Amino acid sequence: MRRGLPGGRRLEWLYGGALDAREDILSFYRRCEEEGGLVRTHIWRLPVCIVTAPELVEEVLIRKQQCFIKSAGLRSTRLAFGQGLLTSDRDLWLRQRRTIQAAFHSRELELYGRLMEDACRRLLNGFRDGEVRNIHHDMTELCFEVLARSLFGEELPEASELVAAAAEALHAFHHLHSQWIGAAGGLAFAAVRALATALGRPDFVVEPTLLPTSYARRFREAVQALDGFVTALVERRRHEERGDDVLSLLLSARFDGEPMDDRQIRDEIVTMFLAGHETSASSLTWTLHLLARHPEVAETLARQLDQGEGDELLEQVIREGLRLYPPAYRISRTTVTRCRIGEHEMKPGVEVMIPQWAIQRSARYFDAPDEFRPERWTRSFGEALPRFAYLPFGGGPRTCIGSSFAQLENSLVLSAICRRFSLRVPDGFEAQPFLGVTLLPKDNRLLLEVQRRRAESAPRSVRTTAAGRCPFAFRAPRGRGLN
């Protein structure tokens, strides 16, 4: 299937799905999912496959995963992420994942939980009864503080503005570059990709951050400023006592007797800074928005938590929020080895898109798929759901390394907010998604009015197991390894 906009069909052979994707890519993914299974299209003759059938998603992410690498779109932002855990592949990724994984062991999560509660308490103490707050800004600040204290062992307040500026520039670059690809600029991009594939390099991408555009220049400047901070941080920490945080693990790592090189340490730190807090902030923001639009659910949850119950409903709310607004709204891969996915032949150079946004809003698996219905998440429903019909943290070897961390943070923060405050969407405000690297509210702005609950009782923490995990730790689609 090749899709274009109504009218102008004579040139559809040239632009394929480019114009549709540029205009509203989330709707484009929904239409592809409705078409079913695997949809073949192209962007200015660059072959693209939209994979939405759970059994085919499993083939891409697990059974045939060696035939794919991270997508050209993600690799085009390597100025920021370098060869960090998010963008690296094969042996380098596996080595780095094993090194960093120690920071996410269950014994560490118990400590992180206390840090999360402490940071959340300080934030909520600053809320004034009846005020309207940009809750996305609040969640971003909170999640960065938690990330810094948990994974770097200190607050790093001086890094907050640098990371925020780099993240904003990254999202703007990603969005505007995607728009450029969807427009006629995609012709040049597709031509280079086609030539590289013909020469046996389907993994090759031009570095678009070097383009003489204002958004590329802004991106370069923001990353350069952040790099300066990271360099100074690493140099300072080399001469300090080391603990179990991520930076200490990176500095202590040895491979064939040699320490990790400075560039790789930098790449992992920046990846953690940029990707480690925004996904949690996004999921918290959108879930709080959903609760504000459904006050009956929020009130029931708060009442149950006050009574020492509510863990089951809290899990259902979190799962439903991640279903409707997955922070990573798609997974992308570049095909580097010829293979078959189902009945479809995949040649090197084909871009594969797995849109969680569309899969998790499919009427095939969810009744009233666009409605917020936490009660759908019964045990029997979860067990009957097809594998890979729900994958907010990805799946297979590249499942998000911080999924347990994020789940714990979601549960603690949502519990604390719901027990202390009622939420309401201000009159006239309408939240709209913005597609950066993650799914954000437009203009980084999502307003909620906070009203102190009159029936508020003594604070109560979400229970954790002896191992430090939430009693309802996220159960990802089966597959070995982490991101």
C-alpha positions as CSV (number, residue, x, y, z in Angstrom):
1,M,0.0,0.0,0.0
2,R,1.3,3.4,-0.9
3,R,-0.5,6.4,0.6
4,G,-0.5,10.0,-0.2
5,L,-2.8,13.0,0.2
6,P,-6.1,13.2,-1.7
7,G,-5.3,14.9,-5.0
8,G,-1.9,15.1,-6.7
9,R,-1.9,11.4,-7.2
10,R,0.1,11.6,-10.3
11,L,3.2,12.2,-8.2
12,E,2.4,9.6,-5.6
13,W,4.9,7.2,-7.2
14,L,7.6,9.7,-6.1
15,Y,6.5,10.9,-2.6
16,G,4.7,7.8,-1.4
17,G,3.7,8.3,2.3
18,A,5.9,11.4,2.8
19,L,3.1,13.9,2.7
20,D,0.8,11.9,4.9
21,A,3.6,11.3,7.4
22,R,4.5,15.0,7.4
23,E,1.0,16.2,8.0
24,D,0.0,13.9,10.9
25,I,2.2,10.9,11.4
26,L,0.2,9.5,14.4
27,S,-3.0,9.3,12.2
28,F,-0.9,7.8,9.4
29,Y,0.2,5.1,11.8
30,R,-3.4,4.5,12.9
31,R,-4.5,4.0,9.3
32,C,-1.6,1.6,8.6
33,E,-2.6,-0.4,11.7
34,E,-6.2,-0.6,10.5
35,E,-4.8,-1.9,7.1
36,G,-3.3,-4.6,9.1
37,G,-0.1,-6.6,9.7
38,L,2.7,-5.0,7.7
39,V,2.2,-2.1,5.4
40,R,4.7,-1.3,2.7
41,T,5.1,2.3,1.6
42,H,8.0,4.6,0.8
43,I,9.2,8.1,1.6
44,W,10.5,9.7,-1.6
45,R,11.3,6.1,-2.8
46,L,13.1,5.1,0.4
47,P,11.3,1.8,1.3
48,V,9.5,1.9,4.6
49,C,7.5,-0.9,6.4
50,I,5.0,-0.1,9.1
51,V,4.8,-3.3,11.3
52,T,1.8,-3.5,13.7
53,A,0.9,-7.2,14.0
54,P,2.2,-8.4,17.3
55,E,3.6,-11.6,15.9
56,L,5.6,-9.6,13.3
57,V,6.8,-7.2,15.9
58,E,8.2,-10.1,17.8
59,E,10.1,-11.3,14.7
60,V,11.7,-7.8,14.3
61,L,12.6,-7.3,17.9
62,I,13.5,-10.9,18.9
63,R,13.6,-13.7,16.4
64,K,15.3,-11.7,13.5
65,Q,16.8,-8.9,15.6
66,Q,20.3,-9.5,14.2
67,C,19.0,-8.4,10.8
68,F,18.3,-4.8,12.1
69,I,20.1,-1.9,13.7
70,K,18.8,1.3,15.3
71,S,17.1,3.5,12.7
72,A,18.6,6.1,10.5
73,G,16.5,8.7,12.2
74,L,17.9,7.9,15.7
75,R,21.4,7.5,14.4
76,S,21.1,11.0,12.8
77,T,21.2,12.5,16.3
78,R,24.5,10.9,17.3
79,L,25.9,14.4,17.9
80,A,24.0,14.2,21.2
81,F,23.9,10.5,22.0
82,G,27.1,9.3,20.3
83,Q,27.5,5.6,20.8
84,G,25.6,5.5,24.0
85,L,23.2,2.8,25.2
86,L,20.4,4.2,23.2
87,T,22.1,4.3,19.8
88,S,24.8,1.7,19.9
89,D,24.4,-1.8,18.4
90,R,25.9,-5.3,18.6
91,D,28.9,-6.0,20.8
92,L,29.4,-2.4,22.0
93,W,25.8,-2.2,23.1
94,L,25.9,-5.5,25.0
95,R,29.2,-4.5,26.8
96,Q,27.8,-1.2,27.8
97,R,24.4,-2.7,28.9
98,R,26.2,-5.2,31.2
99,T,28.2,-2.4,32.7
100,I,25.3,-0.1,33.4
101,Q,22.8,-2.7,34.5
102,A,24.3,-2.9,38.0
103,A,22.9,0.5,38.7
104,F,19.3,-0.9,38.3
105,H,19.6,-4.0,40.5
106,S,16.7,-4.4,43.0
107,R,18.9,-3.5,46.0
108,E,19.5,-0.1,44.3
109,L,15.8,0.5,43.6
110,E,15.0,0.4,47.3
111,L,17.4,3.4,47.8
112,Y,16.0,5.1,44.7
113,G,12.5,4.8,46.1
114,R,13.5,6.8,49.2
115,L,15.1,9.5,47.0
116,M,11.9,9.7,44.9
117,E,9.7,10.1,47.9
118,D,11.9,12.8,49.3
119,A,12.0,14.8,46.1
120,C,8.3,14.4,45.5
121,R,7.5,15.6,49.0
122,R,9.5,18.8,48.5
123,L,7.8,19.5,45.2
124,L,4.3,19.0,46.6
125,N,5.0,21.2,49.6
126,G,5.4,24.1,47.2
127,F,1.9,23.6,45.6
128,R,-0.6,26.2,46.6
129,D,-4.3,25.4,46.9
130,G,-6.2,26.4,43.8
131,E,-3.2,27.4,41.6
132,V,-2.7,26.4,38.0
133,R,0.6,24.8,37.4
134,N,2.5,23.6,34.3
135,I,2.6,20.1,35.5
136,H,4.9,19.0,32.7
137,H,7.6,21.4,34.0
138,D,7.0,20.1,37.5
139,M,7.4,16.5,36.4
140,T,10.5,17.3,34.3
141,E,12.2,19.1,37.2
142,L,11.3,16.3,39.6
143,C,12.4,13.5,37.3
144,F,15.7,15.2,36.6
145,E,16.4,15.7,40.3
146,V,15.6,12.0,40.9
147,L,17.8,10.9,38.0
148,A,20.8,13.0,39.2
149,R,20.6,11.9,42.8
150,S,19.9,8.2,41.9
151,L,22.2,7.6,39.0
152,F,24.9,10.2,39.6
153,G,25.0,10.3,43.4
154,E,24.5,14.1,43.6
155,E,21.9,16.8,42.7
156,L,23.8,18.5,39.9
157,P,21.6,21.6,39.9
158,E,24.0,23.4,37.5
159,A,23.3,20.7,34.9
160,S,19.5,21.1,34.9
161,E,19.3,24.1,32.6
162,L,22.0,22.7,30.3
163,V,20.1,19.4,29.9
164,A,16.8,21.3,29.5
165,A,18.3,23.4,26.7
166,A,19.9,20.4,25.0
167,A,16.7,18.4,25.3
168,E,14.6,21.2,23.8
169,A,17.0,21.7,21.0
170,L,17.1,17.9,20.4
171,H,13.3,17.7,20.1
172,A,13.1,20.7,17.9
173,F,15.8,19.3,15.6
174,H,14.1,15.9,15.5
175,H,10.7,17.4,14.7
176,L,11.9,19.9,12.1
177,H,14.3,17.4,10.5
178,S,11.4,15.0,10.2
179,Q,9.3,17.7,8.5
180,W,12.2,18.4,6.1
181,I,12.4,14.7,5.3
182,G,8.6,14.7,4.7
183,A,9.0,17.6,2.3
184,A,11.1,17.8,-0.8
185,G,14.3,17.7,1.2
186,G,13.6,14.0,1.6
187,L,14.5,13.5,-2.0
188,A,18.2,14.2,-1.2
189,F,18.0,12.1,2.0
190,A,16.5,9.2,0.1
191,A,19.0,9.5,-2.8
192,V,21.9,9.3,-0.4
193,R,20.4,6.3,1.4
194,A,19.8,4.5,-1.9
195,L,23.3,5.1,-3.1
196,A,24.8,3.9,0.3
197,T,22.7,0.8,0.2
198,A,23.7,0.0,-3.4
199,L,27.4,0.3,-2.3
200,G,26.8,-2.2,0.6
201,R,26.4,0.3,3.4
202,P,22.7,0.3,4.4
203,D,23.7,1.6,7.8
204,F,25.2,4.8,6.4
205,V,23.5,8.2,7.2
206,V,24.6,11.7,6.5
207,E,25.1,13.7,9.6
208,P,22.2,16.2,9.4
209,T,23.3,18.1,12.5
210,L,25.9,19.7,10.2
211,L,23.3,21.3,8.0
212,P,23.4,25.1,7.8
213,T,20.0,25.5,9.3
214,S,19.0,27.5,12.4
215,Y,17.7,24.4,14.2
216,A,20.8,22.4,13.5
217,R,23.0,25.2,14.7
218,R,21.0,25.6,17.9
219,F,21.3,21.9,18.5
220,R,25.1,21.9,18.0
221,E,25.5,24.9,20.4
222,A,23.3,23.2,23.1
223,V,25.2,19.9,22.9
224,Q,28.5,21.7,23.1
225,A,27.5,23.5,26.3
226,L,26.4,20.3,27.8
227,D,29.6,18.5,26.8
228,G,31.6,21.2,28.6
229,F,29.8,20.4,31.8
230,V,30.1,16.6,31.4
231,T,33.8,16.9,30.8
232,A,34.3,18.8,34.0
233,L,32.1,16.4,35.9
234,V,34.0,13.4,34.8
235,E,37.4,15.0,35.6
236,R,36.2,15.9,39.1
237,R,34.8,12.5,39.8
238,R,38.0,10.7,38.7
239,H,39.6,12.0,41.9
240,E,36.7,11.2,44.3
241,E,35.6,8.1,46.1
242,R,33.4,5.9,43.9
243,G,30.1,4.3,44.8
244,D,27.5,2.3,42.9
245,D,26.1,5.1,40.7
246,V,26.3,5.0,36.9
247,L,29.2,7.4,36.6
248,S,31.2,5.4,39.2
249,L,30.5,2.2,37.3
250,L,31.7,3.8,34.0
251,L,34.9,5.1,35.6
252,S,35.6,1.8,37.2
253,A,34.9,-0.4,34.2
254,R,37.7,-2.3,32.6
255,F,37.8,-4.1,29.2
256,D,40.8,-6.3,28.5
257,G,42.5,-4.4,31.3
258,E,41.8,-1.0,29.7
259,P,39.5,1.7,31.1
260,M,36.5,2.9,29.2
261,D,37.6,5.8,26.9
262,D,36.5,9.3,27.7
263,R,34.2,9.6,24.6
264,Q,32.3,6.5,25.5
265,I,31.8,7.7,29.1
266,R,30.6,11.0,27.8
267,D,28.1,9.3,25.4
268,E,26.6,7.2,28.2
269,I,26.3,10.2,30.6
270,V,24.6,12.4,28.0
271,T,22.3,9.5,27.0
272,M,21.3,9.1,30.6
273,F,20.8,12.9,31.0
274,L,18.6,13.3,27.9
275,A,16.7,10.0,27.8
276,G,16.7,9.0,31.5
277,H,14.3,11.6,32.9
278,E,12.2,12.8,30.0
279,T,10.4,9.5,29.4
280,S,9.3,9.3,33.0
281,A,8.3,13.0,33.0
282,S,6.3,12.4,29.9
283,S,4.4,9.4,31.2
284,L,3.7,11.1,34.5
285,T,2.5,14.3,32.8
286,W,0.0,12.5,30.5
287,T,-1.3,10.2,33.2
288,L,-2.0,13.1,35.5
289,H,-3.8,14.8,32.6
290,L,-5.9,11.7,32.1
291,L,-6.7,11.6,35.8
292,A,-7.7,15.3,35.7
293,R,-10.1,14.5,32.9
294,H,-11.5,11.6,34.8
295,P,-11.9,12.9,38.4
296,E,-14.1,9.9,39.4
297,V,-11.1,7.6,38.8
298,A,-8.7,9.9,40.6
299,E,-11.1,10.2,43.6
300,T,-11.5,6.4,43.8
301,L,-7.8,5.9,43.6
302,A,-7.1,8.5,46.4
303,R,-9.8,7.0,48.6
304,Q,-8.4,3.5,48.2
305,L,-4.9,4.7,48.9
306,D,-6.0,6.5,52.0
307,Q,-7.5,3.2,53.2
308,G,-4.3,1.3,52.8
309,E,-5.4,-0.2,49.5
310,G,-5.3,1.0,45.9
311,D,-2.2,-0.8,44.6
312,E,-4.3,-2.7,42.0
313,L,-6.0,0.4,40.7
314,L,-2.8,2.4,40.7
315,E,-1.2,-0.3,38.5
316,Q,-4.2,-0.2,36.2
317,V,-4.0,3.6,35.9
318,I,-0.3,3.5,35.1
319,R,-0.7,0.8,32.5
320,E,-3.6,2.7,30.9
321,G,-1.7,5.9,30.8
322,L,1.3,4.2,29.2
323,R,-1.1,2.6,26.7
324,L,-2.7,5.8,25.5
325,Y,0.5,8.0,25.7
326,P,3.6,5.8,25.4
327,P,6.6,8.2,25.8
328,A,8.4,6.3,23.0
329,Y,5.5,6.4,20.4
330,R,7.4,4.2,17.9
331,I,10.4,1.9,17.6
332,S,12.4,2.2,14.4
333,R,15.0,-0.1,12.8
334,T,17.1,-0.1,9.7
335,T,17.4,-3.5,7.9
336,V,21.0,-4.4,7.2
337,T,20.6,-8.1,6.3
338,R,18.1,-9.7,4.0
339,C,15.4,-11.6,5.8
340,R,11.7,-12.5,5.9
341,I,9.2,-11.0,8.4
342,G,6.2,-13.2,8.1
343,E,5.5,-13.6,4.4
344,H,7.3,-10.3,3.6
345,E,10.9,-10.1,2.2
346,M,13.0,-7.4,3.8
347,K,15.9,-6.1,1.9
348,P,18.9,-4.1,3.3
349,G,18.1,-0.4,3.5
350,V,14.4,-0.8,4.4
351,E,13.3,1.3,7.3
352,V,11.0,-0.5,9.7
353,M,8.6,1.4,12.0
354,I,6.8,-0.2,14.9
355,P,4.3,2.4,16.2
356,Q,3.3,1.7,19.8
357,W,0.9,4.6,19.5
358,A,-1.1,2.8,16.9
359,I,-0.7,-0.8,18.2
360,Q,-1.8,0.2,21.7
361,R,-4.9,2.0,20.4
362,S,-6.0,-0.8,18.2
363,A,-9.6,-1.9,18.3
364,R,-8.3,-5.4,17.6
365,Y,-7.0,-5.7,21.2
366,F,-8.8,-3.0,23.2
367,D,-12.5,-2.1,23.4
368,A,-13.1,1.6,23.1
369,P,-9.3,2.0,22.4
370,D,-9.2,5.8,22.6
371,E,-11.0,5.9,26.0
372,F,-9.3,6.0,29.4
373,R,-10.5,2.8,31.1
374,P,-8.0,1.6,33.7
375,E,-10.5,-1.1,34.8
376,R,-9.7,-3.0,31.6
377,W,-6.4,-4.2,33.1
378,T,-7.6,-7.2,34.9
379,R,-5.3,-10.2,35.3
380,S,-7.3,-12.2,32.8
381,F,-7.3,-9.4,30.3
382,G,-3.5,-9.1,30.5
383,E,-3.0,-12.8,30.1
384,A,-5.2,-13.0,27.1
385,L,-3.6,-9.9,25.4
386,P,-1.4,-10.9,22.5
387,R,2.3,-10.7,23.1
388,F,3.6,-7.4,21.8
389,A,0.2,-5.8,21.6
390,Y,1.3,-3.7,24.5
391,L,5.0,-2.5,24.6
392,P,5.4,0.9,26.1
393,F,9.0,0.0,27.2
394,G,9.8,-1.8,23.9
395,G,10.5,-5.5,23.9
396,G,13.2,-8.1,23.4
397,P,16.9,-7.5,24.0
398,R,16.4,-3.7,23.8
399,T,13.6,-3.4,26.4
400,C,14.2,-0.2,28.3
401,I,16.9,-0.6,30.9
402,G,15.1,1.7,33.2
403,S,11.6,0.2,33.1
404,S,11.6,-0.9,36.7
405,F,13.0,2.5,37.8
406,A,10.3,4.3,35.8
407,Q,7.6,2.1,37.1
408,L,8.6,2.7,40.7
409,E,8.8,6.5,40.1
410,N,5.4,6.5,38.4
411,S,3.8,4.7,41.3
412,L,5.3,6.8,44.1
413,V,4.7,10.1,42.4
414,L,1.1,9.4,41.3
415,S,0.2,8.0,44.7
416,A,1.6,11.1,46.5
417,I,-0.1,13.6,44.2
418,C,-3.5,11.9,44.1
419,R,-3.6,11.6,47.9
420,R,-2.9,15.2,48.5
421,F,-4.5,17.0,45.5
422,S,-7.5,16.9,43.2
423,L,-6.7,17.8,39.6
424,R,-8.7,19.8,37.1
425,V,-8.0,20.9,33.5
426,P,-8.3,24.7,33.4
427,D,-11.1,26.1,31.2
428,G,-10.1,26.7,27.7
429,F,-6.9,24.6,27.9
430,E,-6.4,21.7,25.5
431,A,-3.3,19.5,25.7
432,Q,-1.8,18.6,22.3
433,P,1.0,16.1,21.7
434,F,4.3,17.2,20.2
435,L,6.4,14.6,18.5
436,G,10.0,15.1,19.5
437,V,12.2,12.1,20.2
438,T,9.6,11.3,22.9
439,L,5.9,12.2,23.1
440,L,5.6,15.6,24.8
441,P,2.9,18.1,25.3
442,K,3.1,21.0,22.8
443,D,5.3,23.8,23.9
444,N,6.3,21.7,26.9
445,R,3.1,23.0,28.5
446,L,0.4,21.0,30.2
447,L,-1.7,23.0,32.7
448,L,-3.6,21.6,35.6
449,E,-5.3,23.2,38.5
450,V,-4.5,21.7,41.9
451,Q,-6.9,21.6,44.7
452,R,-5.9,20.3,48.1
453,R,-8.0,17.3,49.1
454,R,-9.9,18.1,52.3
455,A,-10.0,14.4,53.4
456,E,-6.2,14.2,53.1
457,S,-4.7,11.9,55.8
458,A,-1.2,11.1,56.8
459,P,1.2,10.4,53.9
460,R,1.5,6.8,52.8
461,S,4.2,5.3,50.7
462,V,3.5,2.8,48.0
463,R,4.5,-0.6,49.3
464,T,7.7,-2.1,48.1
465,T,8.8,-5.7,48.3
466,A,11.8,-6.7,50.3
467,A,13.8,-6.5,47.1
468,G,12.8,-2.8,46.7
469,R,10.5,-3.3,43.8
470,C,6.9,-2.2,43.5
471,P,4.5,-5.1,44.2
472,F,3.3,-4.7,40.6
473,A,6.6,-4.4,38.8
474,F,6.1,-3.9,35.0
475,R,6.0,-7.2,33.1
476,A,7.4,-6.6,29.7
477,P,6.9,-8.8,26.6
478,R,9.2,-11.8,27.1
479,G,12.7,-11.5,25.7
480,R,16.2,-11.5,27.1
481,G,18.3,-8.5,28.0
482,L,17.6,-4.8,28.4
483,N,18.1,-1.6,26.4
